[in-house]
Amino acid sequence: MADKIGYPPEGRYVVFDVETPNSRNDRMSAIGVTVVEDGELVDELVTLVNPETYFNRFNIQLTGITPDMAAEAPAFDELWPILKPMFDSGLLVAHNAPFDMGVLAKCLRAYCVEWRDTAAYACTVQMGRRCYPALPNHRLNTLCEYLSIPLDHHQAGSDSRACAQLLLNYIDRGLDVRKFQKTFDFHYLRTSPAGEGRKKERSFY
């Protein structure tokens, strides 16, 4: 049960990571989703995605995903019926979340998929800066190395799972995730300015 009408269950987080085929960052080549509830990892989805567009050499080298590997994978619109219930079920979380939220928004637009006007999210980079201010940076690999969290970087499943474990670490340290919640506007493809979007969100969970 949600603690308020229109809001997801308290303590349920949908942690996700996307990989992209090129620098336009408007398609996915892979996605990992790890669901956290009551301090546990309770569900997971990892899959390649056929981006139905070209691959840059840089992205292939970064992710290891080639056009041939993605050719037989489902396209975003075929995956969406599976992704939507997961994304509807809790607060979205990602590492450098504006990037992942932006890719999600562009995919929804490219495939003419209607979902929401806005969605609440939180970023584990921002939370990491609060919890571990002395680190030289707050990249996913830096935080995972410091906390001995397993990571196969730029693999969507590993990245989402590691991000979820970071989130649990922050919560264990007493961090209030609600203080880091922001609103992404899918129409303008950006984070809403502070104070905007709260009333809109209420009807979408």
ZASEDREN-925490 format. One record per atom (N, C-alpha, C): residue in three letters; x, y, z; atom name; residue number from 0. Coordinates in pm, whole numbers. Example, Ala and Ser with C-alpha at 12.3 -4.5 7.8 and 13.67 -1.06 7.14 Angstrom:
<rs>
<ALA,<1319,-569,780>,N,0>,
<ALA,<1230,-450,780>,CA,0>,
<ALA,<1320,-330,780>,C,0>,
<SER,<1285,-225,708>,N,1>,
<SER,<1367,-106,714>,CA,1>,
<SER,<1290,3,787>,C,1>,
</rs>
This chain:
<rs>
<MET,<84,-119,0>,N,0>,
<MET,<0,0,0>,CA,0>,
<MET,<87,124,0>,C,0>,
<ALA,<46,223,-76>,N,1>,
<ALA,<119,349,-76>,CA,1>,
<ALA,<89,424,52>,C,1>,
<ASP,<188,501,99>,N,2>,
<ASP,<166,574,223>,CA,2>,
<ASP,<79,697,200>,C,2>,
<LYS,<71,746,78>,N,3>,
<LYS,<-20,853,41>,CA,3>,
<LYS,<-82,817,-92>,C,3>,
<ILE,<-205,863,-113>,N,4>,
<ILE,<-268,839,-241>,CA,4>,
<ILE,<-186,908,-350>,C,4>,
<GLY,<-150,831,-454>,N,5>,
<GLY,<-73,889,-562>,CA,5>,
<GLY,<76,872,-549>,C,5>,
<TYR,<126,813,-441>,N,6>,
<TYR,<269,794,-425>,CA,6>,
<TYR,<302,646,-416>,C,6>,
<PRO,<424,606,-458>,N,7>,
<PRO,<461,464,-453>,CA,7>,
<PRO,<482,419,-310>,C,7>,
<PRO,<487,288,-286>,N,8>,
<PRO,<510,239,-151>,CA,8>,
<PRO,<640,294,-92>,C,8>,
<GLU,<636,331,34>,N,9>,
<GLU,<755,379,101>,CA,9>,
<GLU,<861,270,102>,C,9>,
<GLY,<983,306,63>,N,10>,
<GLY,<1091,209,67>,CA,10>,
<GLY,<1102,119,-54>,C,10>,
<ARG,<1030,147,-161>,N,11>,
<ARG,<1044,69,-285>,CA,11>,
<ARG,<1110,157,-391>,C,11>,
<TYR,<1220,110,-443>,N,12>,
<TYR,<1299,188,-539>,CA,12>,
<TYR,<1325,104,-663>,C,12>,
<VAL,<1314,167,-779>,N,13>,
<VAL,<1340,100,-906>,CA,13>,
<VAL,<1469,159,-962>,C,13>,
<VAL,<1576,84,-945>,N,14>,
<VAL,<1709,132,-982>,CA,14>,
<VAL,<1739,82,-1123>,C,14>,
<PHE,<1778,171,-1213>,N,15>,
<PHE,<1799,127,-1350>,CA,15>,
<PHE,<1922,193,-1412>,C,15>,
<ASP,<1973,126,-1514>,N,16>,
<ASP,<2088,176,-1589>,CA,16>,
<ASP,<2066,142,-1736>,C,16>,
<VAL,<2100,235,-1822>,N,17>,
<VAL,<2089,210,-1966>,CA,17>,
<VAL,<2224,228,-2033>,C,17>,
<GLU,<2246,150,-2138>,N,18>,
<GLU,<2360,170,-2227>,CA,18>,
<GLU,<2305,213,-2362>,C,18>,
<THR,<2382,293,-2435>,N,19>,
<THR,<2334,351,-2560>,CA,19>,
<THR,<2428,314,-2675>,C,19>,
<PRO,<2376,313,-2798>,N,20>,
<PRO,<2458,271,-2913>,CA,20>,
<PRO,<2542,382,-2975>,C,20>,
<ASN,<2508,507,-2945>,N,21>,
<ASN,<2580,618,-3007>,CA,21>,
<ASN,<2567,744,-2922>,C,21>,
<SER,<2630,850,-2966>,N,22>,
<SER,<2637,973,-2885>,CA,22>,
<SER,<2508,1053,-2883>,C,22>,
<ARG,<2411,1013,-2962>,N,23>,
<ARG,<2282,1085,-2959>,CA,23>,
<ARG,<2205,1053,-2831>,C,23>,
<ASN,<2233,937,-2774>,N,24>,
<ASN,<2171,897,-2646>,CA,24>,
<ASN,<2018,904,-2649>,C,24>,
<ASP,<1962,865,-2764>,N,25>,
<ASP,<1817,864,-2777>,CA,25>,
<ASP,<1762,723,-2803>,C,25>,
<ARG,<1847,624,-2787>,N,26>,
<ARG,<1808,483,-2796>,CA,26>,
<ARG,<1887,406,-2692>,C,26>,
<MET,<1836,288,-2657>,N,27>,
<MET,<1906,198,-2565>,CA,27>,
<MET,<1962,80,-2643>,C,27>,
<SER,<2078,32,-2600>,N,28>,
<SER,<2130,-95,-2649>,CA,28>,
<SER,<2124,-201,-2540>,C,28>,
<ALA,<2103,-158,-2415>,N,29>,
<ALA,<2085,-251,-2303>,CA,29>,
<ALA,<2021,-175,-2188>,C,29>,
<ILE,<1951,-249,-2103>,N,30>,
<ILE,<1894,-190,-1981>,CA,30>,
<ILE,<1901,-292,-1869>,C,30>,
<GLY,<1934,-244,-1751>,N,31>,
<GLY,<1930,-324,-1630>,CA,31>,
<GLY,<1839,-257,-1529>,C,31>,
<VAL,<1753,-334,-1466>,N,32>,
<VAL,<1660,-282,-1364>,CA,32>,
<VAL,<1672,-370,-1240>,C,32>,
<THR,<1695,-308,-1126>,N,33>,
<THR,<1702,-379,-998>,CA,33>,
<THR,<1603,-314,-903>,C,33>,
<VAL,<1509,-391,-851>,N,34>,
<VAL,<1406,-337,-762>,CA,34>,
<VAL,<1446,-362,-618>,C,34>,
<VAL,<1442,-256,-538>,N,35>,
<VAL,<1476,-262,-396>,CA,35>,
<VAL,<1350,-238,-315>,C,35>,
<GLU,<1325,-325,-218>,N,36>,
<GLU,<1209,-307,-131>,CA,36>,
<GLU,<1244,-356,9>,C,36>,
<ASP,<1215,-272,108>,N,37>,
<ASP,<1240,-308,248>,CA,37>,
<ASP,<1384,-353,270>,C,37>,
<GLY,<1477,-284,205>,N,38>,
<GLY,<1618,-312,225>,CA,38>,
<GLY,<1673,-433,154>,C,38>,
<GLU,<1596,-490,61>,N,39>,
<GLU,<1640,-610,-11>,CA,39>,
<GLU,<1626,-590,-162>,C,39>,
<LEU,<1711,-659,-238>,N,40>,
<LEU,<1697,-664,-383>,CA,40>,
<LEU,<1593,-771,-415>,C,40>,
<VAL,<1477,-732,-465>,N,41>,
<VAL,<1365,-826,-476>,CA,41>,
<VAL,<1331,-866,-620>,C,41>,
<ASP,<1382,-792,-718>,N,42>,
<ASP,<1350,-826,-857>,CA,42>,
<ASP,<1458,-766,-946>,C,42>,
<GLU,<1476,-828,-1064>,N,43>,
<GLU,<1580,-781,-1153>,CA,43>,
<GLU,<1544,-815,-1298>,C,43>,
<LEU,<1580,-725,-1386>,N,44>,
<LEU,<1564,-747,-1530>,CA,44>,
<LEU,<1690,-695,-1599>,C,44>,
<VAL,<1748,-778,-1683>,N,45>,
<VAL,<1865,-738,-1762>,CA,45>,
<VAL,<1843,-788,-1904>,C,45>,
<THR,<1855,-699,-2001>,N,46>,
<THR,<1837,-741,-2140>,CA,46>,
<THR,<1907,-645,-2236>,C,46>,
<LEU,<1953,-702,-2345>,N,47>,
<LEU,<1994,-619,-2457>,CA,47>,
<LEU,<1868,-559,-2520>,C,47>,
<VAL,<1887,-449,-2590>,N,48>,
<VAL,<1776,-382,-2658>,CA,48>,
<VAL,<1821,-354,-2801>,C,48>,
<ASN,<1736,-386,-2897>,N,49>,
<ASN,<1766,-350,-3036>,CA,49>,
<ASN,<1734,-202,-3054>,C,49>,
<PRO,<1835,-117,-3073>,N,50>,
<PRO,<1808,26,-3082>,CA,50>,
<PRO,<1753,70,-3216>,C,50>,
<GLU,<1758,-18,-3314>,N,51>,
<GLU,<1707,12,-3448>,CA,51>,
<GLU,<1771,140,-3504>,C,51>,
<THR,<1900,154,-3478>,N,52>,
<THR,<1977,267,-3530>,CA,52>,
<THR,<2124,226,-3531>,C,52>,
<TYR,<2210,318,-3567>,N,53>,
<TYR,<2352,288,-3585>,CA,53>,
<TYR,<2428,285,-3451>,C,53>,
<PHE,<2543,218,-3452>,N,54>,
<PHE,<2633,212,-3338>,CA,54>,
<PHE,<2759,292,-3369>,C,54>,
<ASN,<2806,368,-3272>,N,55>,
<ASN,<2937,432,-3281>,CA,55>,
<ASN,<3044,338,-3228>,C,55>,
<ARG,<3165,347,-3284>,N,56>,
<ARG,<3275,263,-3239>,CA,56>,
<ARG,<3304,284,-3090>,C,56>,
<PHE,<3297,411,-3046>,N,57>,
<PHE,<3325,440,-2905>,CA,57>,
<PHE,<3230,363,-2814>,C,57>,
<ASN,<3101,364,-2847>,N,58>,
<ASN,<3002,296,-2763>,CA,58>,
<ASN,<3021,145,-2764>,C,58>,
<ILE,<3059,90,-2880>,N,59>,
<ILE,<3086,-53,-2887>,CA,59>,
<ILE,<3204,-88,-2797>,C,59>,
<GLN,<3309,-8,-2801>,N,60>,
<GLN,<3426,-33,-2717>,CA,60>,
<GLN,<3393,-17,-2569>,C,60>,
<LEU,<3306,79,-2538>,N,61>,
<LEU,<3271,106,-2398>,CA,61>,
<LEU,<3187,-5,-2338>,C,61>,
<THR,<3087,-51,-2412>,N,62>,
<THR,<2990,-146,-2357>,CA,62>,
<THR,<3014,-290,-2400>,C,62>,
<GLY,<3087,-308,-2509>,N,63>,
<GLY,<3105,-442,-2564>,CA,63>,
<GLY,<2986,-491,-2643>,C,63>,
<ILE,<2887,-407,-2662>,N,64>,
<ILE,<2765,-446,-2736>,CA,64>,
<ILE,<2782,-408,-2882>,C,64>,
<THR,<2768,-506,-2970>,N,65>,
<THR,<2781,-484,-3114>,CA,65>,
<THR,<2643,-486,-3181>,C,65>,
<PRO,<2634,-434,-3302>,N,66>,
<PRO,<2506,-441,-3374>,CA,66>,
<PRO,<2454,-584,-3388>,C,66>,
<ASP,<2543,-678,-3414>,N,67>,
<ASP,<2499,-818,-3429>,CA,67>,
<ASP,<2441,-872,-3299>,C,67>,
<MET,<2500,-834,-3186>,N,68>,
<MET,<2451,-882,-3057>,CA,68>,
<MET,<2310,-829,-3028>,C,68>,
<ALA,<2283,-705,-3069>,N,69>,
<ALA,<2154,-643,-3039>,CA,69>,
<ALA,<2047,-672,-3144>,C,69>,
<ALA,<2087,-726,-3257>,N,70>,
<ALA,<1995,-740,-3371>,CA,70>,
<ALA,<1873,-826,-3338>,C,70>,
<GLU,<1892,-930,-3258>,N,71>,
<GLU,<1781,-1020,-3227>,CA,71>,
<GLU,<1712,-985,-3096>,C,71>,
<ALA,<1758,-879,-3029>,N,72>,
<ALA,<1697,-837,-2902>,CA,72>,
<ALA,<1567,-762,-2929>,C,72>,
<PRO,<1479,-754,-2830>,N,73>,
<PRO,<1355,-677,-2848>,CA,73>,
<PRO,<1383,-528,-2858>,C,73>,
<ALA,<1304,-458,-2936>,N,74>,
<ALA,<1311,-312,-2941>,CA,74>,
<ALA,<1244,-253,-2817>,C,74>,
<PHE,<1266,-124,-2794>,N,75>,
<PHE,<1215,-60,-2674>,CA,75>,
<PHE,<1064,-76,-2660>,C,75>,
<ASP,<990,-56,-2769>,N,76>,
<ASP,<844,-63,-2758>,CA,76>,
<ASP,<796,-205,-2727>,C,76>,
<GLU,<875,-305,-2764>,N,77>,
<GLU,<840,-443,-2729>,CA,77>,
<GLU,<868,-472,-2582>,C,77>,
<LEU,<970,-405,-2526>,N,78>,
<LEU,<1004,-422,-2385>,CA,78>,
<LEU,<914,-343,-2292>,C,78>,
<TRP,<858,-235,-2341>,N,79>,
<TRP,<787,-143,-2253>,CA,79>,
<TRP,<676,-209,-2171>,C,79>,
<PRO,<597,-302,-2226>,N,80>,
<PRO,<495,-366,-2142>,CA,80>,
<PRO,<553,-439,-2020>,C,80>,
<ILE,<681,-479,-2028>,N,81>,
<ILE,<747,-542,-1913>,CA,81>,
<ILE,<806,-435,-1822>,C,81>,
<LEU,<864,-331,-1881>,N,82>,
<LEU,<928,-226,-1803>,CA,82>,
<LEU,<828,-140,-1727>,C,82>,
<LYS,<715,-110,-1789>,N,83>,
<LYS,<620,-15,-1730>,CA,83>,
<LYS,<574,-54,-1590>,C,83>,
<PRO,<530,-178,-1567>,N,84>,
<PRO,<488,-212,-1430>,CA,84>,
<PRO,<601,-197,-1328>,C,84>,
<MET,<722,-225,-1370>,N,85>,
<MET,<835,-208,-1279>,CA,85>,
<MET,<856,-60,-1249>,C,85>,
<PHE,<856,23,-1353>,N,86>,
<PHE,<881,166,-1337>,CA,86>,
<PHE,<767,235,-1263>,C,86>,
<ASP,<649,179,-1271>,N,87>,
<ASP,<535,235,-1200>,CA,87>,
<ASP,<537,204,-1050>,C,87>,
<SER,<620,108,-1009>,N,88>,
<SER,<604,51,-876>,CA,88>,
<SER,<685,120,-766>,C,88>,
<GLY,<772,214,-801>,N,89>,
<GLY,<853,278,-697>,CA,89>,
<GLY,<925,401,-749>,C,89>,
<LEU,<1006,460,-663>,N,90>,
<LEU,<1084,577,-699>,CA,90>,
<LEU,<1199,536,-791>,C,90>,
<LEU,<1213,602,-905>,N,91>,
<LEU,<1320,572,-998>,CA,91>,
<LEU,<1452,624,-942>,C,91>,
<VAL,<1557,543,-957>,N,92>,
<VAL,<1689,578,-906>,CA,92>,
<VAL,<1792,536,-1010>,C,92>,
<ALA,<1894,620,-1031>,N,93>,
<ALA,<2004,584,-1121>,CA,93>,
<ALA,<2128,661,-1079>,C,93>,
<HIS,<2242,618,-1131>,N,94>,
<HIS,<2368,687,-1106>,CA,94>,
<HIS,<2390,786,-1221>,C,94>,
<ASN,<2406,914,-1186>,N,95>,
<ASN,<2398,1021,-1287>,CA,95>,
<ASN,<2261,1013,-1354>,C,95>,
<ALA,<2160,1017,-1271>,N,96>,
<ALA,<2022,989,-1313>,CA,96>,
<ALA,<1970,1078,-1426>,C,96>,
<PRO,<2005,1206,-1435>,N,97>,
<PRO,<1953,1284,-1548>,CA,97>,
<PRO,<1986,1224,-1684>,C,97>,
<PHE,<2102,1157,-1695>,N,98>,
<PHE,<2135,1090,-1821>,CA,98>,
<PHE,<2038,978,-1850>,C,98>,
<ASP,<2020,886,-1755>,N,99>,
<ASP,<1933,771,-1777>,CA,99>,
<ASP,<1787,813,-1795>,C,99>,
<MET,<1744,913,-1718>,N,100>,
<MET,<1608,963,-1735>,CA,100>,
<MET,<1590,1025,-1873>,C,100>,
<GLY,<1693,1094,-1921>,N,101>,
<GLY,<1686,1156,-2053>,CA,101>,
<GLY,<1677,1052,-2163>,C,101>,
<VAL,<1755,944,-2153>,N,102>,
<VAL,<1747,838,-2254>,CA,102>,
<VAL,<1609,773,-2251>,C,102>,
<LEU,<1557,746,-2132>,N,103>,
<LEU,<1422,691,-2120>,CA,103>,
<LEU,<1321,783,-2187>,C,103>,
<ALA,<1329,911,-2159>,N,104>,
<ALA,<1234,1007,-2216>,CA,104>,
<ALA,<1242,1010,-2368>,C,104>,
<LYS,<1363,1007,-2422>,N,105>,
<LYS,<1379,1013,-2568>,CA,105>,
<LYS,<1330,885,-2633>,C,105>,
<CYS,<1347,771,-2566>,N,106>,
<CYS,<1294,646,-2621>,CA,106>,
<CYS,<1141,646,-2621>,C,106>,
<LEU,<1082,693,-2512>,N,107>,
<LEU,<936,703,-2509>,CA,107>,
<LEU,<885,791,-2623>,C,107>,
<ARG,<953,901,-2645>,N,108>,
<ARG,<912,993,-2752>,CA,108>,
<ARG,<934,930,-2889>,C,108>,
<ALA,<1049,866,-2910>,N,109>,
<ALA,<1082,810,-3041>,CA,109>,
<ALA,<983,701,-3082>,C,109>,
<TYR,<935,625,-2984>,N,110>,
<TYR,<843,515,-3014>,CA,110>,
<TYR,<697,553,-2990>,C,110>,
<CYS,<673,680,-2966>,N,111>,
<CYS,<535,731,-2946>,CA,111>,
<CYS,<464,654,-2835>,C,111>,
<VAL,<537,627,-2728>,N,112>,
<VAL,<480,558,-2611>,CA,112>,
<VAL,<437,662,-2509>,C,112>,
<GLU,<311,660,-2472>,N,113>,
<GLU,<261,752,-2371>,CA,113>,
<GLU,<277,690,-2233>,C,113>,
<TRP,<332,766,-2141>,N,114>,
<TRP,<344,718,-2004>,CA,114>,
<TRP,<297,825,-1909>,C,114>,
<ARG,<384,919,-1872>,N,115>,
<ARG,<351,1024,-1777>,CA,115>,
<ARG,<401,1158,-1829>,C,115>,
<ASP,<351,1264,-1770>,N,116>,
<ASP,<410,1395,-1795>,CA,116>,
<ASP,<540,1412,-1717>,C,116>,
<THR,<543,1359,-1595>,N,117>,
<THR,<660,1373,-1508>,CA,117>,
<THR,<680,1243,-1430>,C,117>,
<ALA,<800,1228,-1376>,N,118>,
<ALA,<828,1116,-1286>,CA,118>,
<ALA,<929,1162,-1181>,C,118>,
<ALA,<910,1113,-1060>,N,119>,
<ALA,<1004,1141,-952>,CA,119>,
<ALA,<1125,1049,-965>,C,119>,
<TYR,<1242,1101,-930>,N,120>,
<TYR,<1363,1021,-934>,CA,120>,
<TYR,<1462,1072,-831>,C,120>,
<ALA,<1564,991,-805>,N,121>,
<ALA,<1675,1032,-719>,CA,121>,
<ALA,<1804,982,-781>,C,121>,
<CYS,<1914,1052,-754>,N,122>,
<CYS,<2043,1023,-816>,CA,122>,
<CYS,<2144,979,-710>,C,122>,
<THR,<2206,864,-733>,N,123>,
<THR,<2303,813,-636>,CA,123>,
<THR,<2436,887,-642>,C,123>,
<VAL,<2461,965,-746>,N,124>,
<VAL,<2578,1053,-746>,CA,124>,
<VAL,<2560,1161,-640>,C,124>,
<GLN,<2444,1227,-642>,N,125>,
<GLN,<2418,1334,-546>,CA,125>,
<GLN,<2420,1280,-403>,C,125>,
<MET,<2361,1164,-382>,N,126>,
<MET,<2359,1106,-249>,CA,126>,
<MET,<2500,1065,-205>,C,126>,
<GLY,<2579,1016,-300>,N,127>,
<GLY,<2716,978,-269>,CA,127>,
<GLY,<2801,1096,-226>,C,127>,
<ARG,<2778,1210,-287>,N,128>,
<ARG,<2853,1329,-247>,CA,128>,
<ARG,<2822,1369,-104>,C,128>,
<ARG,<2699,1345,-61>,N,129>,
<ARG,<2661,1376,76>,CA,129>,
<ARG,<2722,1274,173>,C,129>,
<CYS,<2720,1147,135>,N,130>,
<CYS,<2767,1043,227>,CA,130>,
<CYS,<2920,1033,233>,C,130>,
<TYR,<2985,1055,118>,N,131>,
<TYR,<3130,1036,111>,CA,131>,
<TYR,<3197,1158,47>,C,131>,
<PRO,<3192,1271,114>,N,132>,
<PRO,<3243,1396,54>,CA,132>,
<PRO,<3393,1397,31>,C,132>,
<ALA,<3469,1312,97>,N,133>,
<ALA,<3615,1315,86>,CA,133>,
<ALA,<3668,1239,-36>,C,133>,
<LEU,<3585,1163,-104>,N,134>,
<LEU,<3632,1089,-220>,CA,134>,
<LEU,<3671,1185,-332>,C,134>,
<PRO,<3768,1147,-416>,N,135>,
<PRO,<3813,1238,-523>,CA,135>,
<PRO,<3705,1264,-628>,C,135>,
<ASN,<3616,1169,-648>,N,136>,
<ASN,<3501,1186,-738>,CA,136>,
<ASN,<3395,1085,-694>,C,136>,
<HIS,<3280,1092,-757>,N,137>,
<HIS,<3169,1004,-716>,CA,137>,
<HIS,<3115,925,-835>,C,137>,
<ARG,<3209,887,-921>,N,138>,
<ARG,<3174,796,-1029>,CA,138>,
<ARG,<3134,660,-971>,C,138>,
<LEU,<3059,585,-1049>,N,139>,
<LEU,<3011,455,-1000>,CA,139>,
<LEU,<3128,364,-964>,C,139>,
<ASN,<3230,358,-1051>,N,140>,
<ASN,<3342,269,-1023>,CA,140>,
<ASN,<3422,313,-901>,C,140>,
<THR,<3433,445,-879>,N,141>,
<THR,<3505,495,-763>,CA,141>,
<THR,<3435,456,-633>,C,141>,
<LEU,<3305,478,-628>,N,142>,
<LEU,<3227,444,-509>,CA,142>,
<LEU,<3227,294,-484>,C,142>,
<CYS,<3212,216,-590>,N,143>,
<CYS,<3208,71,-574>,CA,143>,
<CYS,<3342,17,-527>,C,143>,
<GLU,<3451,71,-579>,N,144>,
<GLU,<3583,27,-532>,CA,144>,
<GLU,<3602,61,-385>,C,144>,
<TYR,<3560,181,-346>,N,145>,
<TYR,<3576,224,-208>,CA,145>,
<TYR,<3495,137,-112>,C,145>,
<LEU,<3376,95,-156>,N,146>,
<LEU,<3285,19,-69>,CA,146>,
<LEU,<3291,-132,-95>,C,146>,
<SER,<3383,-174,-182>,N,147>,
<SER,<3399,-317,-215>,CA,147>,
<SER,<3271,-378,-270>,C,147>,
<ILE,<3203,-303,-357>,N,148>,
<ILE,<3084,-351,-424>,CA,148>,
<ILE,<3124,-407,-561>,C,148>,
<PRO,<3089,-530,-594>,N,149>,
<PRO,<3126,-586,-725>,CA,149>,
<PRO,<3069,-502,-840>,C,149>,
<LEU,<3150,-484,-944>,N,150>,
<LEU,<3105,-403,-1057>,CA,150>,
<LEU,<3177,-446,-1184>,C,150>,
<ASP,<3099,-476,-1287>,N,151>,
<ASP,<3150,-493,-1423>,CA,151>,
<ASP,<3098,-371,-1499>,C,151>,
<HIS,<3178,-265,-1499>,N,152>,
<HIS,<3130,-133,-1538>,CA,152>,
<HIS,<3086,-129,-1684>,C,152>,
<HIS,<2978,-53,-1708>,N,153>,
<HIS,<2916,-34,-1839>,CA,153>,
<HIS,<2847,-161,-1890>,C,153>,
<GLN,<2818,-251,-1798>,N,154>,
<GLN,<2727,-362,-1824>,CA,154>,
<GLN,<2600,-329,-1746>,C,154>,
<ALA,<2488,-314,-1817>,N,155>,
<ALA,<2368,-256,-1757>,CA,155>,
<ALA,<2322,-329,-1632>,C,155>,
<GLY,<2326,-462,-1634>,N,156>,
<GLY,<2282,-538,-1518>,CA,156>,
<GLY,<2371,-517,-1399>,C,156>,
<SER,<2502,-521,-1420>,N,157>,
<SER,<2597,-499,-1312>,CA,157>,
<SER,<2587,-356,-1258>,C,157>,
<ASP,<2573,-259,-1348>,N,158>,
<ASP,<2564,-120,-1305>,CA,158>,
<ASP,<2439,-95,-1222>,C,158>,
<SER,<2325,-150,-1264>,N,159>,
<SER,<2202,-126,-1189>,CA,159>,
<SER,<2207,-196,-1053>,C,159>,
<ARG,<2265,-316,-1049>,N,160>,
<ARG,<2277,-388,-923>,CA,160>,
<ARG,<2372,-316,-827>,C,160>,
<ALA,<2483,-267,-880>,N,161>,
<ALA,<2579,-193,-797>,CA,161>,
<ALA,<2517,-63,-745>,C,161>,
<CYS,<2442,4,-832>,N,162>,
<CYS,<2375,128,-792>,CA,162>,
<CYS,<2274,100,-680>,C,162>,
<ALA,<2203,-12,-690>,N,163>,
<ALA,<2109,-50,-585>,CA,163>,
<ALA,<2181,-75,-453>,C,163>,
<GLN,<2297,-138,-460>,N,164>,
<GLN,<2374,-163,-338>,CA,164>,
<GLN,<2429,-34,-279>,C,164>,
<LEU,<2466,61,-365>,N,165>,
<LEU,<2503,193,-316>,CA,165>,
<LEU,<2387,258,-241>,C,165>,
<LEU,<2269,251,-300>,N,166>,
<LEU,<2151,308,-238>,CA,166>,
<LEU,<2128,249,-99>,C,166>,
<LEU,<2138,118,-88>,N,167>,
<LEU,<2119,53,42>,CA,167>,
<LEU,<2226,97,141>,C,167>,
<ASN,<2348,116,93>,N,168>,
<ASN,<2454,166,181>,CA,168>,
<ASN,<2420,305,233>,C,168>,
<TYR,<2373,391,145>,N,169>,
<TYR,<2338,527,186>,CA,169>,
<TYR,<2226,525,291>,C,169>,
<ILE,<2126,441,266>,N,170>,
<ILE,<2013,432,359>,CA,170>,
<ILE,<2061,379,494>,C,170>,
<ASP,<2149,280,491>,N,171>,
<ASP,<2204,226,616>,CA,171>,
<ASP,<2279,333,695>,C,171>,
<ARG,<2336,429,624>,N,172>,
<ARG,<2409,538,690>,CA,172>,
<ARG,<2314,649,740>,C,172>,
<GLY,<2185,629,720>,N,173>,
<GLY,<2087,723,771>,CA,173>,
<GLY,<2043,829,673>,C,173>,
<LEU,<2080,816,546>,N,174>,
<LEU,<2042,916,446>,CA,174>,
<LEU,<1892,910,419>,C,174>,
<ASP,<1828,1024,413>,N,175>,
<ASP,<1686,1033,379>,CA,175>,
<ASP,<1674,1056,229>,C,175>,
<VAL,<1637,951,156>,N,176>,
<VAL,<1631,958,10>,CA,176>,
<VAL,<1533,1065,-36>,C,176>,
<ARG,<1429,1088,41>,N,177>,
<ARG,<1327,1186,1>,CA,177>,
<ARG,<1385,1325,-18>,C,177>,
<LYS,<1491,1356,54>,N,178>,
<LYS,<1552,1488,41>,CA,178>,
<LYS,<1626,1505,-91>,C,178>,
<PHE,<1648,1395,-161>,N,179>,
<PHE,<1718,1400,-290>,CA,179>,
<PHE,<1624,1375,-407>,C,179>,
<GLN,<1495,1369,-379>,N,180>,
<GLN,<1399,1342,-485>,CA,180>,
<GLN,<1380,1465,-573>,C,180>,
<LYS,<1383,1442,-703>,N,181>,
<LYS,<1359,1547,-801>,CA,181>,
<LYS,<1253,1501,-900>,C,181>,
<THR,<1214,1589,-989>,N,182>,
<THR,<1109,1559,-1086>,CA,182>,
<THR,<1162,1577,-1227>,C,182>,
<PHE,<1147,1474,-1309>,N,183>,
<PHE,<1186,1481,-1449>,CA,183>,
<PHE,<1063,1509,-1534>,C,183>,
<ASP,<1075,1607,-1622>,N,184>,
<ASP,<965,1647,-1710>,CA,184>,
<ASP,<987,1581,-1847>,C,184>,
<PHE,<899,1489,-1884>,N,185>,
<PHE,<916,1416,-2010>,CA,185>,
<PHE,<882,1499,-2133>,C,185>,
<HIS,<809,1605,-2114>,N,186>,
<HIS,<778,1693,-2227>,CA,186>,
<HIS,<900,1778,-2262>,C,186>,
<TYR,<961,1838,-2162>,N,187>,
<TYR,<1076,1926,-2184>,CA,187>,
<TYR,<1209,1851,-2179>,C,187>,
<LEU,<1206,1722,-2146>,N,188>,
<LEU,<1327,1639,-2143>,CA,188>,
<LEU,<1431,1696,-2047>,C,188>,
<ARG,<1386,1732,-1929>,N,189>,
<ARG,<1478,1790,-1831>,CA,189>,
<ARG,<1420,1776,-1691>,C,189>,
<THR,<1508,1797,-1593>,N,190>,
<THR,<1464,1804,-1456>,CA,190>,
<THR,<1388,1933,-1433>,C,190>,
<SER,<1272,1923,-1371>,N,191>,
<SER,<1193,2043,-1343>,CA,191>,
<SER,<1264,2130,-1241>,C,191>,
<PRO,<1254,2262,-1254>,N,192>,
<PRO,<1310,2351,-1151>,CA,192>,
<PRO,<1252,2319,-1015>,C,192>,
<ALA,<1328,2345,-911>,N,193>,
<ALA,<1283,2317,-775>,CA,193>,
<ALA,<1148,2378,-749>,C,193>,
<GLY,<1058,2297,-691>,N,194>,
<GLY,<925,2346,-657>,CA,194>,
<GLY,<820,2317,-761>,C,194>,
<GLU,<864,2285,-885>,N,195>,
<GLU,<768,2252,-989>,CA,195>,
<GLU,<749,2101,-996>,C,195>,
<GLY,<633,2059,-1043>,N,196>,
<GLY,<610,1920,-1075>,CA,196>,
<GLY,<553,1835,-964>,C,196>,
<ARG,<558,1880,-840>,N,197>,
<ARG,<511,1795,-730>,CA,197>,
<ARG,<363,1760,-744>,C,197>,
<LYS,<281,1860,-777>,N,198>,
<LYS,<138,1833,-789>,CA,198>,
<LYS,<110,1744,-909>,C,198>,
<LYS,<189,1761,-1017>,N,199>,
<LYS,<169,1677,-1134>,CA,199>,
<LYS,<195,1529,-1103>,C,199>,
<GLU,<303,1504,-1028>,N,200>,
<GLU,<342,1367,-1002>,CA,200>,
<GLU,<232,1286,-936>,C,200>,
<ARG,<153,1352,-853>,N,201>,
<ARG,<65,1281,-764>,CA,201>,
<ARG,<-32,1188,-837>,C,201>,
<SER,<-72,1223,-957>,N,202>,
<SER,<-171,1142,-1027>,CA,202>,
<SER,<-111,1031,-1112>,C,202>,
<PHE,<22,1019,-1112>,N,203>,
<PHE,<83,924,-1206>,CA,203>,
<PHE,<130,795,-1142>,C,203>,
<TYR,<129,785,-1009>,N,204>,
<TYR,<169,660,-946>,CA,204>,
<TYR,<47,573,-923>,C,204>,
</rs>
